[in-house]
């Protein structure tokens, strides 16, 4: 977590300070790979700048969604040193909650029904916010329940026990949700709480008529892209404020550094951990709703790949670092979008997990992570 105090390192021998004798091989490979990638994408961008800019926007959309999930991973790890692999499935539950709120209960229509004279645009905003807040609340309740039932009893157990439990909880949510009387295993068309509008840029910004594709050689974007970007940036700023400026944020940083000492200082560590799970789940629920609106289809395995890629983003940025999770997610989104645009769609997953392998081999602490230090 940000703000962790520095501790003195043990005296290292000259050989230990130099690190592994072949570490330069990994760095050389990474630099070579980066140069080749930049040159390849640069040549493609020069040949077709419109396609490059479109891929760039698509990558930003994916990256901002991954950021909403990755923040939960990095916060939970920063406090309890647990990789919560069930976090992606909480993201899935948020998407399904919004689906039922809209398609079964018409919750997005309540402002217009309760206040007939209200402005239509205001009614849409209030109705959509209600659906999103409900999804976030359900995800919070689910995550806190999981933490209390599955993780809290294992708090003093070996880390591998909690990790296996997290994987088990993930499988339970996926396959329980696939039962016919729960969510079912089929792909479900998603009905958005508000209508999406798209525009294309060519001699100015022009709307795209519903049901029609954008003209050739144009850059297109939609209102859901703008909403995802704004929500992700706002969440990042809000989380930084909470961690840096509030009492609960100070308690989170204290618990992250030393739980026994935090308890002696009067901090309720169990409550801090529950709050961390809750706020991470709320952001995942928000991401689930926005992802479902953007891609118009949901199913019970929805959270698997986005969850794993958000985990890779957290590792890339430096797991335990909030800005690192955000930056890592944006990099992951760009890597995936450029792979789909210039290589092939099936390769996007291979590239994403290759990034994880390279980071673990070359710089396990990630871009913003601090190396592990030992007390004297």
C-alpha positions as CSV (number, residue, x, y, z in Angstrom):
1,X,0.0,0.0,0.0
2,X,1.2,3.6,-0.6
3,X,2.8,5.3,2.4
4,X,4.4,2.2,3.8
5,X,7.4,3.1,6.0
6,X,10.9,2.1,4.8
7,X,12.9,-0.3,6.9
8,X,16.6,-1.0,7.0
9,X,18.0,-3.8,4.9
10,X,20.4,-6.4,6.0
11,X,24.0,-6.0,4.9
12,X,24.4,-7.9,1.7
13,X,27.5,-9.4,0.2
14,X,28.9,-8.1,-3.0
15,X,27.6,-11.1,-4.9
16,X,24.1,-10.5,-3.5
17,X,24.1,-6.9,-4.4
18,X,25.0,-7.7,-8.0
19,X,22.0,-10.0,-8.2
20,X,21.8,-13.1,-10.4
21,X,24.7,-13.4,-12.8
22,X,22.4,-13.7,-15.8
23,X,19.9,-11.0,-14.9
24,X,21.3,-8.9,-17.8
25,X,19.9,-11.5,-20.2
26,X,16.4,-10.9,-19.1
27,X,16.8,-7.1,-19.3
28,X,18.4,-7.4,-22.7
29,X,15.5,-9.5,-23.9
30,X,12.9,-7.1,-22.5
31,X,14.6,-4.1,-24.1
32,X,14.9,-5.9,-27.4
33,X,11.2,-6.9,-27.3
34,X,10.1,-3.4,-26.4
35,X,12.2,-1.9,-29.3
36,X,10.8,-4.4,-31.8
37,X,7.2,-3.9,-30.6
38,X,7.5,-0.1,-30.8
39,X,9.0,-0.3,-34.3
40,X,6.4,-2.7,-35.5
41,X,3.4,-0.7,-34.1
42,X,5.0,2.6,-35.3
43,X,5.3,1.3,-38.9
44,X,1.7,0.2,-38.8
45,X,0.6,3.5,-37.3
46,X,2.4,5.4,-40.1
47,X,0.8,3.2,-42.7
48,X,-2.7,3.6,-41.3
49,X,-3.0,6.2,-38.6
50,X,-6.8,5.9,-38.5
51,X,-6.6,2.3,-37.6
52,X,-4.0,3.0,-35.0
53,X,-6.0,5.7,-33.3
54,X,-9.1,3.4,-33.3
55,X,-7.0,0.6,-31.6
56,X,-5.7,3.2,-29.2
57,X,-9.3,4.2,-28.1
58,X,-10.3,0.5,-27.9
59,X,-7.3,-0.2,-25.7
60,X,-8.2,2.7,-23.4
61,X,-11.7,1.4,-23.0
62,X,-10.4,-2.1,-22.0
63,X,-7.7,-0.6,-19.8
64,X,-10.1,1.6,-17.8
65,X,-12.3,-1.4,-17.1
66,X,-9.3,-3.5,-16.1
67,X,-8.3,-0.7,-13.8
68,X,-11.6,-0.9,-11.9
69,X,-10.9,-4.6,-11.2
70,X,-7.2,-4.3,-10.6
71,X,-7.7,-1.8,-7.8
72,X,-9.5,-4.4,-5.8
73,X,-6.7,-7.0,-6.3
74,X,-4.0,-4.6,-5.3
75,X,-5.8,-3.2,-2.2
76,X,-6.6,-6.7,-0.8
77,X,-3.0,-7.8,-1.4
78,X,-1.6,-4.7,0.2
79,X,-3.6,-5.4,3.4
80,X,-3.7,-9.2,3.8
81,X,-1.2,-10.5,1.2
82,X,-3.9,-12.5,-0.5
83,X,-4.5,-12.8,-4.2
84,X,-8.3,-12.8,-4.2
85,X,-9.0,-14.9,-7.3
86,X,-12.8,-14.7,-6.6
87,X,-12.6,-10.9,-7.3
88,X,-13.3,-11.4,-11.1
89,X,-16.4,-13.4,-10.2
90,X,-17.7,-10.5,-8.0
91,X,-17.3,-8.4,-11.1
92,X,-19.5,-11.0,-12.9
93,X,-22.2,-10.8,-10.2
94,X,-22.3,-7.0,-10.6
95,X,-23.1,-7.4,-14.3
96,X,-25.9,-9.9,-13.6
97,X,-27.3,-7.8,-10.8
98,X,-27.7,-4.9,-13.2
99,X,-29.2,-7.2,-15.8
100,X,-32.0,-8.4,-13.6
101,X,-32.6,-4.9,-12.1
102,X,-33.2,-3.6,-15.6
103,X,-34.8,-6.6,-17.5
104,X,-36.9,-8.1,-14.7
105,X,-37.7,-5.2,-12.4
106,X,-37.3,-2.1,-14.7
107,X,-35.5,-0.4,-11.8
108,X,-34.1,2.1,-14.3
109,X,-37.6,3.4,-15.0
110,X,-38.6,4.3,-11.4
111,X,-37.8,8.1,-11.6
112,X,-40.1,8.5,-14.6
113,X,-42.9,6.4,-12.9
114,X,-42.6,8.2,-9.6
115,X,-42.2,11.7,-11.0
116,X,-44.0,12.0,-14.3
117,X,-43.1,15.6,-14.7
118,X,-39.3,15.0,-14.4
119,X,-37.0,15.7,-17.3
120,X,-36.4,12.6,-19.4
121,X,-32.6,13.0,-19.3
122,X,-32.6,13.4,-15.6
123,X,-34.8,10.4,-15.2
124,X,-32.3,8.3,-17.3
125,X,-29.4,9.5,-15.2
126,X,-31.2,8.8,-11.8
127,X,-32.4,5.4,-13.0
128,X,-29.0,4.3,-14.3
129,X,-27.3,5.5,-11.1
130,X,-29.8,3.5,-9.1
131,X,-29.0,0.3,-11.1
132,X,-25.3,0.9,-10.7
133,X,-25.5,1.6,-7.0
134,X,-27.6,-1.5,-6.5
135,X,-25.0,-3.6,-8.3
136,X,-22.2,-2.1,-6.2
137,X,-24.2,-2.8,-3.0
138,X,-24.8,-6.5,-3.9
139,X,-21.1,-6.9,-4.7
140,X,-20.1,-5.3,-1.4
141,X,-22.4,-7.7,0.5
142,X,-21.1,-10.7,-1.4
143,X,-17.4,-9.7,-0.9
144,X,-17.7,-9.0,2.8
145,X,-19.6,-12.3,3.3
146,X,-16.8,-14.2,1.4
147,X,-14.2,-12.5,3.5
148,X,-15.9,-13.3,6.8
149,X,-16.9,-16.9,5.9
150,X,-14.0,-18.1,3.8
151,X,-10.9,-15.9,4.4
152,X,-11.1,-14.7,8.0
153,X,-10.8,-18.2,9.6
154,X,-7.6,-18.7,7.6
155,X,-6.0,-15.4,8.5
156,X,-3.2,-17.0,10.5
157,X,-3.0,-20.1,8.3
158,X,-0.2,-20.5,5.6
159,X,-0.8,-18.3,2.6
160,X,-1.3,-21.3,0.3
161,X,-4.4,-22.2,2.3
162,X,-6.1,-18.9,1.7
163,X,-5.0,-18.9,-2.0
164,X,-6.5,-22.3,-2.6
165,X,-9.7,-21.1,-0.8
166,X,-9.9,-18.1,-3.1
167,X,-9.7,-20.4,-6.1
168,X,-12.4,-22.6,-4.6
169,X,-14.7,-19.6,-4.0
170,X,-14.1,-18.5,-7.6
171,X,-15.1,-21.9,-9.0
172,X,-18.2,-22.0,-6.7
173,X,-19.5,-18.6,-7.8
174,X,-19.0,-19.5,-11.5
175,X,-20.6,-22.9,-11.4
176,X,-23.3,-22.1,-8.9
177,X,-24.2,-19.2,-11.1
178,X,-24.4,-21.5,-14.1
179,X,-27.3,-23.5,-12.6
180,X,-30.6,-23.1,-14.4
181,X,-32.4,-21.6,-11.4
182,X,-29.6,-19.0,-10.8
183,X,-28.1,-17.2,-13.8
184,X,-27.9,-20.2,-16.3
185,X,-24.9,-21.1,-18.4
186,X,-26.0,-19.5,-21.6
187,X,-24.9,-16.2,-23.1
188,X,-27.5,-13.5,-22.3
189,X,-28.1,-10.4,-24.3
190,X,-27.7,-7.4,-22.0
191,X,-30.3,-4.7,-21.9
192,X,-28.6,-1.4,-20.9
193,X,-30.3,1.0,-18.5
194,X,-29.7,3.8,-20.9
195,X,-29.3,4.0,-24.7
196,X,-25.8,4.2,-26.2
197,X,-24.9,6.7,-28.8
198,X,-21.8,6.6,-31.1
199,X,-20.0,9.3,-33.1
200,X,-17.3,9.2,-35.8
201,X,-14.7,11.8,-36.5
202,X,-14.3,13.0,-40.1
203,X,-14.1,16.7,-40.8
204,X,-15.8,17.1,-37.4
205,X,-17.7,14.9,-35.0
206,X,-20.8,13.3,-36.5
207,X,-23.4,10.9,-34.9
208,X,-23.7,7.3,-36.1
209,X,-27.3,6.4,-36.9
210,X,-28.6,3.4,-34.9
211,X,-28.0,0.1,-36.7
212,X,-25.4,1.5,-39.1
213,X,-21.7,1.1,-39.1
214,X,-19.3,4.0,-39.1
215,X,-18.0,5.2,-42.5
216,X,-14.6,3.9,-43.6
217,X,-11.4,5.7,-42.6
218,X,-13.0,7.2,-39.5
219,X,-12.5,7.0,-35.8
220,X,-15.6,6.0,-33.9
221,X,-16.4,6.2,-30.2
222,X,-19.5,6.0,-28.0
223,X,-20.9,7.6,-24.9
224,X,-20.2,4.4,-22.9
225,X,-16.4,4.9,-23.6
226,X,-16.6,8.4,-22.2
227,X,-18.5,7.1,-19.1
228,X,-16.0,4.2,-18.5
229,X,-13.1,6.6,-18.8
230,X,-14.7,9.2,-16.4
231,X,-15.7,6.6,-13.9
232,X,-12.3,4.9,-13.8
233,X,-10.4,8.2,-13.4
234,X,-12.9,9.3,-10.7
235,X,-12.5,6.1,-8.8
236,X,-8.7,6.4,-8.9
237,X,-8.8,9.9,-7.6
238,X,-11.4,9.0,-4.9
239,X,-9.3,6.0,-3.8
240,X,-6.1,8.0,-3.5
241,X,-8.0,10.6,-1.4
242,X,-9.4,7.8,0.9
243,X,-6.0,6.2,1.4
244,X,-4.0,9.5,1.9
245,X,-6.5,11.8,3.6
246,X,-9.0,9.9,5.7
247,X,-8.8,8.0,9.0
248,X,-9.8,4.7,7.4
249,X,-7.0,5.2,4.9
250,X,-4.5,5.8,7.6
251,X,-5.8,2.7,9.3
252,X,-5.4,0.7,6.0
253,X,-1.8,1.8,5.6
254,X,-1.0,1.0,9.3
255,X,-2.6,-2.5,9.0
256,X,-0.8,-3.0,5.7
257,X,2.6,-2.4,7.4
258,X,2.2,-4.1,10.8
259,X,-1.1,-5.6,12.0
260,X,-0.2,-6.4,15.6
261,X,1.1,-2.9,16.1
262,X,-1.9,-1.4,14.5
263,X,-4.1,-3.4,16.9
264,X,-2.1,-2.0,19.8
265,X,-2.7,1.5,18.4
266,X,-6.5,0.9,18.8
267,X,-7.2,0.1,15.1
268,X,-9.8,-2.6,14.4
269,X,-7.9,-4.5,11.9
270,X,-10.8,-6.9,11.1
271,X,-13.0,-3.9,10.2
272,X,-10.2,-2.4,8.1
273,X,-9.9,-5.7,6.1
274,X,-13.6,-5.9,5.6
275,X,-13.7,-2.3,4.4
276,X,-10.9,-3.0,2.0
277,X,-12.8,-6.0,0.5
278,X,-16.0,-3.9,0.4
279,X,-14.5,-0.9,-1.5
280,X,-12.7,-3.2,-3.9
281,X,-15.9,-5.1,-4.6
282,X,-17.9,-1.8,-5.1
283,X,-15.4,-0.8,-7.9
284,X,-15.6,-4.3,-9.4
285,X,-19.4,-4.1,-9.4
286,X,-19.2,-0.7,-11.2
287,X,-16.8,-2.2,-13.7
288,X,-19.1,-5.2,-14.3
289,X,-22.1,-2.9,-15.1
290,X,-20.0,-0.8,-17.5
291,X,-18.4,-3.8,-19.2
292,X,-21.8,-5.4,-19.8
293,X,-23.2,-2.2,-21.3
294,X,-20.1,-1.8,-23.5
295,X,-20.0,-5.4,-24.8
296,X,-23.8,-6.2,-24.7
297,X,-23.6,-9.9,-23.5
298,X,-23.1,-11.6,-20.2
299,X,-22.5,-15.1,-19.0
300,X,-21.3,-16.8,-15.8
301,X,-17.6,-17.1,-17.0
302,X,-17.6,-13.3,-17.7
303,X,-15.3,-12.5,-14.9
304,X,-12.6,-15.1,-15.5
305,X,-10.4,-13.5,-18.2
306,X,-11.0,-9.9,-17.2
307,X,-10.2,-10.9,-13.7
308,X,-7.0,-12.6,-14.6
309,X,-5.9,-9.8,-16.9
310,X,-6.6,-7.3,-14.2
311,X,-4.4,-9.4,-11.9
312,X,-1.7,-9.3,-14.5
313,X,-2.2,-5.5,-14.7
314,X,-1.8,-5.3,-10.9
315,X,1.4,-7.4,-11.0
316,X,2.7,-5.3,-13.9
317,X,2.1,-2.0,-12.1
318,X,3.4,-3.4,-8.8
319,X,0.9,-5.3,-6.7
320,X,0.1,-3.3,-3.6
321,X,0.5,0.0,-5.5
322,X,-2.8,1.8,-6.4
323,X,-1.2,4.1,-9.1
324,X,0.6,1.0,-10.4
325,X,-2.6,-1.0,-10.8
326,X,-4.1,1.9,-12.8
327,X,-1.1,2.3,-15.1
328,X,-0.7,-1.4,-15.5
329,X,-4.3,-1.8,-16.5
330,X,-3.9,0.9,-19.2
331,X,-0.8,-0.9,-20.5
332,X,-2.7,-4.2,-20.6
333,X,-5.6,-2.7,-22.5
334,X,-3.2,-1.2,-25.1
335,X,-1.3,-4.5,-25.5
336,X,-4.6,-6.4,-26.0
337,X,-6.1,-3.9,-28.4
338,X,-2.9,-3.6,-30.5
339,X,-2.6,-7.4,-30.6
340,X,-6.2,-7.7,-31.9
341,X,-5.7,-5.0,-34.4
342,X,-2.3,-6.0,-35.8
343,X,-1.8,-9.7,-35.2
344,X,-5.0,-11.7,-34.4
345,X,-7.8,-11.8,-31.9
346,X,-6.9,-15.2,-30.4
347,X,-3.4,-14.0,-29.7
348,X,-4.5,-11.3,-27.3
349,X,-4.7,-13.7,-24.3
350,X,-1.3,-15.2,-25.1
351,X,0.2,-11.7,-25.2
352,X,-1.5,-10.7,-21.9
353,X,-0.1,-13.7,-20.0
354,X,3.3,-13.5,-21.7
355,X,3.5,-10.0,-20.1
356,X,3.0,-11.7,-16.7
357,X,5.8,-14.2,-17.3
358,X,8.2,-11.5,-18.5
359,X,7.4,-9.2,-15.5
360,X,7.9,-12.0,-13.1
361,X,11.2,-13.0,-14.7
362,X,12.7,-9.5,-15.2
363,X,11.1,-7.2,-12.5
364,X,8.9,-9.2,-10.1
365,X,8.1,-6.0,-8.1
366,X,6.4,-4.4,-11.1
367,X,6.7,-0.8,-12.3
368,X,5.8,0.9,-9.1
369,X,6.4,-1.8,-6.5
370,X,9.2,-1.6,-3.9
371,X,11.6,-4.5,-3.5
372,X,11.1,-6.7,-0.4
373,X,13.1,-5.4,2.5
374,X,13.9,-7.1,5.8
375,X,14.1,-5.6,9.2
376,X,17.6,-5.5,10.8
